[in-house]
C-alpha cells in the first residue's frame, strides 16, 4: 500500500498492555460514501432487468433473457451491498469490537457465488441452443439491448470512482461492467441475425457473456477469500514491515507480527516489540510509540496499529507460539 496515506495515532503500554489506533468503524468504511450511487445503480438495474426480460420473451432471444437473468442477479447483489453498508455503519459493541464492517466482505462473497451460478446457467443454456437453434427476432433484440447498454453505462459512471476504494463497490462495478459487455454481445448477435439470418449467433453471444462474467468473478472471489482468511493486505510486504521496525533505535526484536484487513479501506496491524530498558522508561516509551507509528505511517498504509512494548525475555512467559 502506498506511503503517505491516512493512518491513526498509536497509544501504548508496556508489556501486558496494548496500544492501538482505531479509525471510525461503519461510517469509515470505504463503501459508505457510495450509498447514493449504489441506490441509483440498483434502480437502473431493476428497470433494465424487467425491460430485457420482456424483450427476450417477445423476441425469443436467449442472449437477452440470459442478460436479464444476469441483471436480476446483479440487482440482488447491489441490494445486498446496500444492506451490508447499512450494517457496517452500525457502531462497535463490546461483543463486536469492529462493529459489522466485515458484512461488506460477506456481501461481496455472496455476489461472487451468485455470479458464478448465473454464468454456469448461461453456459448450459447456450450449449443447448447451439445444438438446437431457435428462431430469434433480431430487431426487437436490438431495441432492448440498446436500452440495457445505455442504463449500464450510466451505472458504470456512478460507480467508477468507488471501485478503487471498496471491494464491495468493486463487486457491484464488475457486475454492471459484465452487464454492459453482455448488452454489447447481444447487439452484435442481433446484428448478425439481421444481416445473415444465422440464428446460432444468439446462443454464441450468450456463451460470450458467460465467459466475460466468470474470470472477473474468480479474481474477485480470490480477493474476498484472502480478506476472510486474514491474509496480509495487498501491497504490504511483511518482511519489509519487520525490517522497518527492527531498524528503529532501541528495538531489539519483534514477534507476533500480524497484518490483515477488516474490510475495504481498513487494514490493521499488531506486533509485540521487544525494546531496550531505556525505551520502556516513561519518556522513552512515548518516544518509541511515536517512532513506530511514524515508521509504519510513512511506508505502509495501515489504518489501525496495535503495539505491545516489552522487555527482552518477556515472550517466554506468553502463551502459544511467538513468531
ROBA-545158 format. One line per 10 residues: number of its first residue (from 1); their letters; for each residue x, y, z negated of N, C-alpha, C. Coordinates in steps of 0.001 Angstrom, whole numbers, padded with zeros to 6 digits. Example, Ala and Ser with C-alpha at 12.3 -4.5 7.8 and 13.67 -1.06 7.14 Angstrom:
! ROBA-545158
1> as> 013190 -005690 -007800 012300 -004500 -007800 013200 -003300 -007800 | 012850 -002250 -007080 013670 -001060 -007140 012900 000030 -007870
! end
This chain:
! ROBA-545158
1> xxxxxxxxxx> 000839 -001182 000000 000000 000000 000000 000882 001243 000000 | 000398 002307 000519 001222 003463 000733 001574 004208 -000525 | 002675 004919 -000504 003100 005731 -001628 002322 007019 -001651 | 002257 007628 -002854 001646 008938 -002947 000156 008918 -003089 | -000480 007759 -003100 -001927 007667 -003248 -002302 007864 -004700 | -003572 008211 -004973 -004030 008461 -006332 -003793 007264 -007228 | -003358 007497 -008444 -003207 006442 -009424 -003506 006994 -010798 | -003865 006112 -011727 -004234 006543 -013070 -003022 006805 -013927 | -003256 007333 -015134 -002194 007578 -016084 -002145 006450 -017084 | -000958 006000 -017404 -000820 004871 -018304 -000692 005334 -019738
11> xxxxxxxxxx> -001320 004556 -020609 -001080 004704 -022030 -000639 003357 -022535 | 000053 003323 -023651 000534 002028 -024071 000783 001915 -025539 | 001156 000711 -025937 001504 000413 -027304 002636 -000567 -027273 | 003380 -000675 -028349 004441 -001655 -028385 003888 -003056 -028353 | 004764 -004051 -028543 004386 -005452 -028452 003129 -005725 -029235 | 002217 -006470 -028590 000947 -006789 -029225 -000152 -005849 -028792 | 000174 -004659 -028266 -000835 -003723 -027802 -000878 -003699 -026301 | -001764 -002880 -025766 -001875 -002806 -024309 -001845 -001358 -023862 | -001422 -001150 -022656 -001520 000174 -022057 -002337 000047 -020805 | -003143 001039 -020504 -003962 000902 -019313 -004348 002249 -018758
21> xxxxxxxxxx> -004701 002218 -017467 -005255 003383 -016784 -006418 002880 -015977 | -007597 003356 -016256 -008792 002815 -015605 -009463 003880 -014776 | -009581 003646 -013492 -010332 004545 -012645 -011805 004263 -012854 | -012653 005210 -012481 -014088 005049 -012705 -014604 003830 -011991 | -015255 002968 -012724 -015859 001784 -012136 -017243 002167 -011645 | -017674 001619 -010515 -019006 001911 -009999 -018938 003021 -009001 | -019055 004285 -009478 -019025 005401 -008552 -017645 005560 -007936 | -016615 004910 -008538 -015278 004987 -007972 -015020 003962 -006895 | -015937 003007 -006667 -015715 002009 -005642 -015748 002665 -004274 | -014974 002086 -003359 -014783 002729 -002057 -016070 002845 -001254
31> xxxxxxxxxx> -016989 001897 -001432 -018196 001887 -000609 -019275 002838 -001108 | -019119 003340 -002347 -020197 004124 -002959 -020548 005360 -002132 | -019525 005992 -001549 -019770 007217 -000798 -020397 007011 000566 | -020641 005753 000950 -021190 005471 002281 -022588 004861 002213 | -023262 005085 001094 -024619 004541 000951 -025566 005125 001996 | -025480 006429 002212 -026384 007072 003176 -026189 006526 004577 | -024932 006377 004991 -024639 005838 006319 -025138 004406 006457 | -024976 003622 005394 -025441 002240 005432 -026966 002173 005526 | -027658 003071 004844 -029131 003087 004912 -029599 003400 006332 | -028962 004394 006955 -029343 004744 008329 -029043 003583 009268
41> xxxxxxxxxx> -027859 002973 009094 -027489 001828 009937 -028462 000679 009754 | -028929 000461 008527 -029913 -000591 008262 -031217 -000309 008990 | -031690 000926 008929 -032945 001288 009613 -032831 001081 011121 | -031701 001505 011691 -031484 001330 013131 -031433 -000148 013488 | -030748 -000943 012664 -030601 -002370 012942 -031940 -003091 012911 | -032779 -002765 011945 -034120 -003387 011859 -034935 -003040 013099 | -034883 -001773 013503 -035644 -001346 014687 -035167 -002078 015940 | -033839 -002191 016104 -033296 -002876 017282 -033665 -004359 017256 | -033621 -004962 016078 -033974 -006381 015952 -035378 -006644 016471 | -036317 -005834 016035 -037707 -006008 016461 -037850 -005784 017966
51> xxxxxxxxxx> -037142 -004766 018482 -037229 -004467 019917 -036631 -005603 020746 | -035441 -006092 020358 -034788 -007141 021141 -035528 -008468 021042 | -036104 -008763 019882 -036873 -009999 019749 -038086 -009971 020671 | -038775 -008835 020690 -039935 -008695 021584 -039492 -008807 023045 | -038392 -008120 023373 -037902 -008173 024744 -037429 -009551 025132 | -036775 -010262 024213 -036289 -011605 024510 -037421 -012572 024791 | -038510 -012456 024032 -039665 -013331 024246 -040350 -013006 025571 | -040446 -011706 025866 -041088 -011302 027114 -040259 -011714 028331 | -038924 -011561 028236 -038051 -011848 029369 -037531 -013282 029373 | -037833 -014045 028316 -037309 -015409 028149 -035791 -015414 028249
61> xxxxxxxxxx> -035172 -014462 027533 -033722 -014311 027561 -033122 -014819 026257 | -032352 -015925 026342 -031683 -016442 025151 -030659 -015439 024641 | -029949 -014767 025557 -028945 -013793 025141 -029587 -012693 024304 | -030760 -012230 024721 -031451 -011169 023992 -031985 -011681 022661 | -032529 -012887 022663 -033031 -013475 021416 -031874 -013753 020460 | -030762 -014254 021005 -029591 -014520 020175 -029069 -013233 019552 | -029042 -012165 020359 -028585 -010887 019832 -029548 -010367 018774 | -030858 -010597 018985 -031852 -010187 017987 -031669 -010961 016685 | -031380 -012256 016801 -031140 -013078 015606 -029897 -012591 014868 | -028871 -012274 015648 -027657 -011731 015042 -027951 -010400 014360
71> xxxxxxxxxx> -028760 -009565 015007 -029129 -008279 014429 -029908 -008462 013135 | -030801 -009462 013108 -031572 -009729 011893 -030653 -010131 010747 | -029663 -010958 011059 -028685 -011355 010050 -027897 -010140 009566 | -027544 -009264 010505 -026810 -008060 010138 -027662 -007144 009265 | -028961 -007069 009562 -029854 -006261 008730 -029860 -006786 007298 | -029910 -008108 007169 -029853 -008709 005842 -028512 -008408 005180 | -027430 -008487 005967 -026109 -008191 005438 -025984 -006749 004973 | -026521 -005811 005756 -026495 -004406 005365 -027310 -004174 004098 | -028455 -004853 004010 -029284 -004733 002809 -028526 -005251 001585 | -027825 -006370 001749 -027048 -006921 000639 -025904 -005990 000259
81> xxxxxxxxxx> -025306 -005347 001259 -024228 -004407 000979 -024739 -003246 000130 | -025922 -002747 000458 -026510 -001648 -000317 -026860 -002093 -001735 | -027407 -003311 -001848 -027724 -003832 -003182 -026452 -003988 -004006 | -025389 -004481 -003353 -024118 -004659 -004052 -023568 -003321 -004538 | -023681 -002283 -003702 -023202 -000957 -004108 -024005 -000455 -005305 | -025315 -000731 -005301 -026162 -000331 -006427 -025688 -000989 -007719 | -025422 -002280 -007656 -024960 -002983 -008848 -023560 -002532 -009249 | -022714 -002278 -008240 -021343 -001856 -008535 -021307 -000512 -009242 | -022343 000310 -009048 -022387 001625 -009680 -022819 001558 -011144 | -023263 000393 -011584 -023661 000265 -012981 -022432 000350 -013879
91> xxxxxxxxxx> -022570 000966 -015059 -021399 001179 -015925 -020854 -000114 -016502 | -019595 -000064 -016892 -018959 -001208 -017540 -019576 -001432 -018924 | -019543 -002668 -019362 -020056 -003019 -020685 -018981 -003798 -021441 | -019274 -004107 -022706 -018331 -004882 -023486 -018119 -006268 -022919 | -019135 -006811 -022234 -019019 -008143 -021649 -018439 -008093 -020246 | -018846 -007086 -019478 -018341 -006909 -018110 -017520 -005629 -018077 | -016242 -005775 -018401 -015399 -004596 -018603 -015101 -003831 -017315 | -015265 -004471 -016174 -015129 -003783 -014894 -016496 -003529 -014264 | -017560 -003659 -015052 -018898 -003466 -014517 -019240 -004538 -013490 | -019908 -004115 -012417 -020313 -005044 -011365 -019579 -004748 -010061
101> xxxxxxxxxx> -018349 -004192 -010188 -017600 -003802 -008987 -017382 -004979 -008044 | -017195 -006181 -008592 -016929 -007355 -007754 -018144 -007751 -006911 | -019318 -007194 -007206 -020523 -007514 -006424 -020337 -007180 -004955 | -019550 -006146 -004656 -019298 -005781 -003261 -018564 -006898 -002521 | -017623 -007544 -003195 -016879 -008632 -002573 -017789 -009834 -002353 | -018664 -010116 -003315 -019591 -011233 -003164 -020550 -010988 -001995 | -020961 -009739 -001816 -021830 -009409 -000678 -021101 -009615 000635 | -019834 -009223 000690 -019035 -009429 001909 -018895 -010917 002209 | -018713 -011725 001157 -018613 -013174 001339 -019914 -013741 001904 | -021042 -013308 001350 -022338 -013778 001847 -022542 -013382 003300
111> xxxxxxxxxx> -022123 -012156 003654 -022237 -011699 005042 -021431 -012591 005981 | -020235 -012971 005545 -019380 -013834 006372 -020053 -015179 006630 | -020614 -015760 005583 -021258 -017068 005727 -022466 -016980 006655 | -023223 -015893 006542 -024380 -015701 007430 -023931 -015550 008889 | -022872 -014769 009087 -022369 -014567 010446 -021894 -015875 011072 | -021207 -016690 010282 -020740 -017974 010802 -021917 -018876 011151 | -022964 -018841 010341 -024158 -019639 010627 -024827 -019212 011917 | -024960 -017907 012104 -025578 -017395 013336 -024716 -017741 014543 | -023404 -017609 014402 -022508 -017941 015505 -022644 -019394 015924 | -022742 -020300 014944 -022917 -021715 015251 -024232 -021991 015955
121> xxxxxxxxxx> -025307 -021306 015517 -026619 -021489 016144 -026603 -021034 017604 | -025992 -019878 017837 -025947 -019339 019205 -025163 -020273 020133 | -024059 -020820 019640 -023264 -021756 020447 -024101 -022971 020823 | -024823 -023517 019862 -025655 -024696 020112 -026712 -024412 021171 | -027431 -023294 021018 -028486 -022943 021972 -027910 -022636 023349 | -026761 -021973 023374 -026152 -021621 024662 -025767 -022864 025443 | -025175 -023841 024771 -024785 -025084 025445 -026007 -025798 026007 | -027088 -025805 025235 -028319 -026455 025719 -028843 -025780 026976 | -028800 -024453 027006 -029335 -023734 028173 -028392 -023793 029371 | -027097 -023974 029112 -026182 -024168 030240 -026482 -025502 030917
131> xxxxxxxxxx> -026810 -026493 030106 -027162 -027811 030643 -028508 -027760 031352 | -029464 -027058 030735 -030813 -026944 031311 -031183 -025472 031426 | -030801 -024792 032514 -031083 -023360 032679 -032580 -023066 032681 | -032947 -021873 032191 -034347 -021430 032186 -034462 -020133 032974 | -035690 -019758 033284 -035938 -018529 034047 -035862 -017323 033113 | -035104 -016312 033508 -034926 -015113 032691 -035187 -013879 033534 | -035938 -012914 032949 -036226 -011658 033641 -035085 -010671 033407 | -034295 -010423 034441 -033145 -009545 034299 -033522 -008102 034026 | -034588 -007615 034632 -034992 -006220 034463 -035356 -005884 033029 | -036237 -006686 032423 -036616 -006464 031031 -035410 -006602 030096
141> xxxxxxxxxx> -034554 -007539 030400 -033370 -007752 029564 -032494 -006511 029553 | -032313 -005870 030710 -031504 -004656 030798 -032086 -003556 029905 | -033386 -003357 029973 -034031 -002281 029211 -033803 -002456 027708 | -034092 -003654 027200 -033983 -003868 025760 -032523 -003934 025303 | -031624 -004412 026150 -030201 -004428 025791 -029652 -003011 025699 | -030113 -002124 026572 -029686 -000726 026505 -030145 -000068 025208 | -031376 -000366 024807 -031888 000170 023533 -030985 -000288 022383 | -030629 -001575 022390 -029768 -002108 021350 -028388 -001471 021354 | -027824 -001276 022530 -026479 -000718 022639 -026420 000714 022109 | -027405 001526 022476 -027433 002920 022002 -027537 002962 020474
151> xxxxxxxxxx> -028445 002157 019930 -028594 002126 018473 -027327 001668 017766 | -026672 000660 018319 -025440 000153 017712 -024325 001190 017737 | -024229 001957 018812 -023183 002973 018904 -023394 004056 017850 | -024648 004393 017573 -024936 005369 016517 -024479 004828 015161 | -024803 003574 014885 -024415 002955 013609 -022899 002854 013477 | -022218 002496 014549 -020762 002399 014509 -020129 003751 014169 | -020667 004809 014741 -020153 006148 014450 -020303 006478 012966 | -021419 006076 012383 -021674 006362 010971 -020720 005595 010052 | -020344 004379 010445 -019539 003515 009574 -018051 003540 009899 | -017656 004279 010931 -016283 004258 011420 -015275 004564 010324
161> xxxxxxxxxx> -015490 005630 009578 -014514 006051 008578 -014479 005090 007378 | -015643 004632 006949 -015713 003802 005753 -015073 002444 005902 | -014896 001965 007137 -014347 000624 007334 -012900 000528 006856 | -012192 001667 006792 -010800 001656 006356 -010685 001652 004834 | -011781 001948 004132 -011708 002136 002686 -012419 001056 001884 | -013330 000318 002492 -014118 -000659 001742 -014293 -001936 002543 | -014030 -003074 001913 -014235 -004357 002577 -015716 -004594 002835 | -016551 -004044 001971 -017997 -004179 002135 -018475 -003401 003359 | -018022 -002152 003483 -018378 -001346 004656 -017756 -001942 005914 | -016540 -002500 005777 -015889 -003132 006930 -016706 -004316 007431
171> xxxxxxxxxx> -017272 -005088 006490 -018120 -006212 006888 -019307 -005708 007696 | -019927 -004629 007216 -021063 -004054 007928 -020632 -003516 009291 | -019472 -002855 009343 -018969 -002300 010601 -018728 -003406 011621 | -018113 -004507 011177 -017841 -005613 012089 -019130 -006239 012611 | -020133 -006307 011756 -021412 -006849 012196 -022009 -005979 013299 | -022002 -004660 013078 -022562 -003747 014069 -021715 -003751 015348 | -020376 -003849 015186 -019499 -003907 016354 -019789 -005150 017185 | -019993 -006273 016501 -020332 -007502 017219 -021670 -007342 017930 | -022602 -006635 017295 -023895 -006372 017935 -023719 -005554 019207 | -022867 -004523 019129 -022643 -003676 020299 -022025 -004485 021442
181> xxxxxxxxxx> -021044 -005315 021106 -020436 -006175 022128 -021468 -007159 022677 | -022338 -007638 021789 -023395 -008530 022243 -024332 -007852 023230 | -024661 -006594 022957 -025528 -005842 023880 -024865 -005673 025240 | -023543 -005439 025226 -022804 -005318 026496 -022850 -006642 027255 | -022651 -007756 026520 -022693 -009073 027158 -024067 -009352 027761 | -025114 -008941 027044 -026473 -009132 027558 -026678 -008311 028827 | -026176 -007069 028830 -026312 -006219 030009 -025595 -006819 031213 | -024407 -007345 030978 -023645 -007962 032073 -024384 -009170 032628 | -024907 -010006 031719 -025631 -011203 032178 -026876 -010819 032962 | -027572 -009779 032495 -028784 -009335 033201 -028436 -008801 034586
191> xxxxxxxxxx> -027312 -008070 034668 -026888 -007544 035965 -026552 -008679 036925 | -025910 -009738 036403 -025576 -010896 037242 -026848 -011572 037737 | -027833 -011730 036865 -029100 -012375 037252 -029806 -011558 038324 | -029810 -010212 038133 -030497 -009352 039090 -029822 -009337 040455 | -028501 -009417 040467 -027774 -009302 041739 -027529 -010637 042440 | -027418 -011719 041658 -027080 -013016 042254 -028138 -014094 042032 | -029006 -013875 041022 -030005 -014895 040709 -029453 -016060 039905 | -028216 -015960 039441 -027596 -017043 038665 -028096 -017008 037218 | -029081 -017842 036891 -029735 -017826 035577 -028828 -018293 034444 | -027812 -019072 034762 -026911 -019575 033714 -026107 -018443 033084
201> xxxxxxxxxx> -026107 -017272 033707 -025383 -016129 033136 -025904 -015778 031751 | -027199 -016031 031521 -027790 -015686 030221 -027195 -016517 029080 | -027187 -017864 029155 -026553 -018622 028066 -025044 -018430 027992 | -024409 -018154 029142 -022969 -017877 029117 -022702 -016610 028307 | -023546 -015596 028489 -023413 -014365 027708 -023652 -014645 026225 | -024601 -015532 025933 -024870 -015902 024541 -023641 -016549 023915 | -022992 -017409 024681 -021781 -018065 024193 -020676 -017042 023948 | -020591 -016053 024830 -019591 -014993 024662 -019853 -014202 023385 | -021131 -013961 023088 -021488 -013250 021856 -020980 -014020 020645 | -021211 -015321 020645 -020771 -016157 019521 -019255 -016128 019381
211> xxxxxxxxxx> -018547 -016172 020504 -017085 -016176 020465 -016529 -014836 019989 | -017313 -013770 020150 -016895 -012472 019629 -017153 -012369 018129 | -018181 -013064 017663 -018556 -012997 016249 -017577 -013772 015372 | -017284 -015000 015744 -016603 -015939 014841 -015185 -015517 014453 | -014283 -015166 015393 -012905 -014846 014983 -012828 -013683 013991 | -013600 -012617 014229 -013597 -011475 013315 -014118 -011877 011945 | -015132 -012726 011952 -015719 -013159 010686 -014731 -014002 009896 | -013981 -014856 010573 -012992 -015694 009889 -011914 -014830 009247 | -011475 -013782 009942 -010455 -012889 009373 -010996 -012181 008136 | -012232 -011697 008215 -012843 -011021 007076 -013050 -011988 005923
221> xxxxxxxxxx> -013435 -013224 006246 -013633 -014239 005212 -012322 -014526 004482 | -011234 -014608 005222 -009930 -014855 004609 -009554 -013718 003660 | -009810 -012488 004072 -009516 -011334 003221 -010385 -011343 001966 | -011656 -011696 002130 -012574 -011743 000991 -012165 -012820 -000002 | -011815 -013986 000510 -011395 -015086 -000354 -010112 -014725 -001103 | -009214 -014005 -000460 -007989 -013574 -001135 -008302 -012692 -002344 | -009311 -011830 -002201 -009709 -010995 -003336 -010288 -011856 -004451 | -011150 -012803 -004088 -011776 -013665 -005097 -010748 -014559 -005784 | -009695 -014943 -005072 -008633 -015764 -005665 -007585 -014905 -006376 | -007827 -013599 -006407 -006955 -012657 -007105 -005521 -012695 -006575
231> xxxxxxxxxx> -005417 -012785 -005253 -004106 -012674 -004625 -003599 -011243 -004763 | -002303 -011058 -004617 -001734 -009711 -004685 -002346 -008842 -003590 | -002639 -007570 -003892 -003227 -006689 -002879 -002377 -006640 -001621 | -003025 -006545 -000492 -002305 -006496 000777 -001386 -005284 000803 | -000146 -005494 001181 000810 -004401 001246 001618 -004211 -000024 | 001273 -004935 -001098 002040 -004838 -002345 002961 -006049 -002441 | 004256 -005816 -002317 005263 -006866 -002417 005655 -007003 -003882 | 005283 -008126 -004508 005515 -008295 -005931 007006 -008342 -006271 | 007827 -008840 -005356 009273 -008848 -005587 009800 -007413 -005666 | 009266 -006535 -004820 009682 -005133 -004859 009188 -004447 -006128
241> xxxxxxxxxx> 007968 -004778 -006541 007430 -004201 -007780 008335 -004582 -008955 | 008676 -005866 -009026 009557 -006343 -010104 010908 -005618 -010058 | 011461 -005482 -008853 012759 -004822 -008708 012701 -003371 -009160 | 011628 -002661 -008828 011488 -001259 -009228 011405 -001131 -010741 | 010652 -002033 -011378 010520 -001976 -012836 011859 -002263 -013508 | 012559 -003288 -013018 013840 -003666 -013619 014903 -002593 -013426 | 014734 -001764 -012407 015730 -000726 -012131 015629 000465 -013072 | 014544 000562 -013843 014368 001690 -014749 015322 001571 -015943 | 015943 002661 -016363 016835 002638 -017525 016081 002182 -018780 | 016660 001268 -019509 016034 000800 -020735 015241 -000475 -020565
251> xxxxxxxxxx> 014915 -000860 -019321 014172 -002087 -019060 015147 -003258 -018987 | 014898 -004272 -019789 015781 -005434 -019821 015210 -006627 -019053 | 013891 -006719 -019013 013263 -007844 -018308 011785 -007521 -018109 | 011132 -008280 -017238 009687 -008152 -017042 009123 -009541 -016807 | 007993 -009838 -017432 007353 -011136 -017224 005837 -010944 -017247 | 005116 -012007 -016956 003655 -011926 -016825 003247 -010745 -015938 | 003919 -010626 -014815 003635 -009556 -013857 002561 -010046 -012889 | 001429 -009365 -012869 000303 -009767 -012018 -000286 -008538 -011328 | -000734 -008716 -010098 -001460 -007665 -009380 -002581 -008326 -008609 | -003752 -007724 -008618 -004889 -008275 -007906 -005845 -007138 -007568
261> xxxxxxxxxx> -006954 -007449 -006942 -007914 -006441 -006516 -009278 -006749 -007105 | -009851 -005788 -007808 -011204 -005968 -008346 -012227 -005860 -007218 | -012124 -004791 -006454 -012953 -004581 -005265 -012204 -003610 -004364 | -012732 -003318 -003204 -012043 -002426 -002275 -011714 -001100 -002947 | -010474 -000657 -002821 -010067 000607 -003409 -009761 000537 -004889 | -009724 -000674 -005486 -009453 -000795 -006911 -008429 -001898 -007196 | -007176 -001711 -006747 -006121 -002670 -007091 -005673 -002449 -008531 | -005286 -003508 -009218 -004859 -003411 -010609 -003560 -004183 -010799 | -002828 -003817 -011865 -001563 -004467 -012152 -001372 -004547 -013658 | -000786 -005640 -014114 -000437 -005771 -015527 000951 -006395 -015633
271> xxxxxxxxxx> 001663 -006050 -016700 003011 -006579 -016879 003436 -006458 -018337 | 004233 -007414 -018785 004915 -007334 -020072 006344 -006905 -019764 | 006746 -005770 -020311 008047 -005200 -020004 008926 -005260 -021249 | 010030 -005990 -021151 010988 -006085 -022244 011934 -004896 -022149 | 011992 -004088 -023228 012777 -002859 -023202 013749 -002825 -024378 | 014682 -001891 -024320 015673 -001739 -025375 015027 -001180 -026638 | 015734 -001275 -027744 015216 -000774 -029021 014937 000718 -028949 | 015799 001454 -028284 015606 002907 -028170 014307 003232 -027433 | 013957 002399 -026442 012742 002658 -025665 011482 002391 -026466 | 011605 001644 -027573 010447 001349 -028413 010239 002378 -029520
281> xxxxxxxxxx> 011183 003289 -029679 011006 004346 -030666 009893 005276 -030206 | 009387 006107 -031079 008235 006960 -030746 008443 007796 -029489 | 009536 008594 -029409 009724 009372 -028166 010095 008492 -026983 | 010881 007440 -027235 011296 006560 -026145 010144 005779 -025563 | 009186 005420 -026400 008012 004656 -025967 007193 005428 -024945 | 006920 006699 -025269 006127 007519 -024348 006888 007781 -023059 | 008188 008029 -023184 009009 008290 -022002 009032 007072 -021076 | 009150 005877 -021649 009179 004664 -020845 007868 004467 -020086 | 006742 004712 -020754 005443 004562 -020091 005305 005532 -018924 | 005758 006773 -019128 005707 007756 -018043 006575 007308 -016871
291> xxxxxxxxxx> 007747 006744 -017179 008640 006304 -016114 008062 005110 -015357 | 007461 004183 -016082 006830 003030 -015431 005695 003479 -014517 | 004840 004365 -015052 003715 004841 -014258 004194 005636 -013055 | 005208 006465 -013264 005729 007257 -012161 006345 006394 -011082 | 007040 005335 -011501 007661 004424 -010540 006612 003753 -009666 | 005575 003182 -010307 004543 002482 -009542 003707 003460 -008724 | 003442 004638 -009289 002642 005626 -008568 003340 006156 -007340 | 004651 006232 -007395 005416 006767 -006261 005535 005755 -005135 | 005688 004484 -005482 005988 003470 -004471 004831 002540 -004144 | 003841 002442 -005023 002757 001480 -004812 001419 002115 -005181
301> xxxxxxxxxx> 000403 001779 -004412 -000940 002310 -004649 -001690 001355 -005576 | -001571 001572 -006880 -002246 000729 -007866 -003058 001639 -008769 | -004384 001452 -008776 -005269 002368 -009486 -005300 002125 -010988 | -005046 000911 -011417 -005192 000547 -012827 -003961 -000231 -013264 | -003168 000354 -014154 -001937 -000284 -014604 -002009 -000584 -016096 | -001604 -001775 -016480 -001557 -002169 -017880 -000152 -002653 -018199 | 000504 -001984 -019173 001858 -002360 -019566 001892 -002726 -021048 | 002605 -003759 -021354 002910 -004069 -022745 004419 -003982 -022921 | 004845 -003041 -023768 006266 -002889 -024051 006612 -003762 -025252 | 007706 -004507 -025126 008063 -005414 -026217 009571 -005575 -026313
311> xxxxxxxxxx> 010054 -005932 -027499 011496 -006135 -027670 011930 -007483 -027118 | 013209 -007654 -026942 013720 -008926 -026457 013378 -010056 -027413 | 013043 -011218 -026869 012696 -012383 -027674 011235 -012490 -028025 | 010461 -011418 -027796 009040 -011465 -028151 008273 -012476 -027302 | 008706 -012684 -026053 007995 -013599 -025146 007937 -015012 -025701 | 008924 -015375 -026541 008947 -016730 -027094 007776 -016978 -028029 | 007176 -015909 -028561 006065 -016061 -029505 004707 -015990 -028815 | 004695 -015757 -027516 003432 -015633 -026793 002946 -017010 -026337 | 001657 -017175 -026342 001076 -018446 -025905 001160 -018580 -024402 | 001289 -019816 -023910 001299 -020057 -022469 002672 -019829 -021864
321> xxx> 002725 -020002 -020584 003977 -019838 -019848 004147 -018412 -019424 | 005314 -017871 -019580 005622 -016496 -019175 006401 -016536 -017874 | 006059 -015648 -016981 006750 -015597 -015703 007315 -014210 -015498
! end
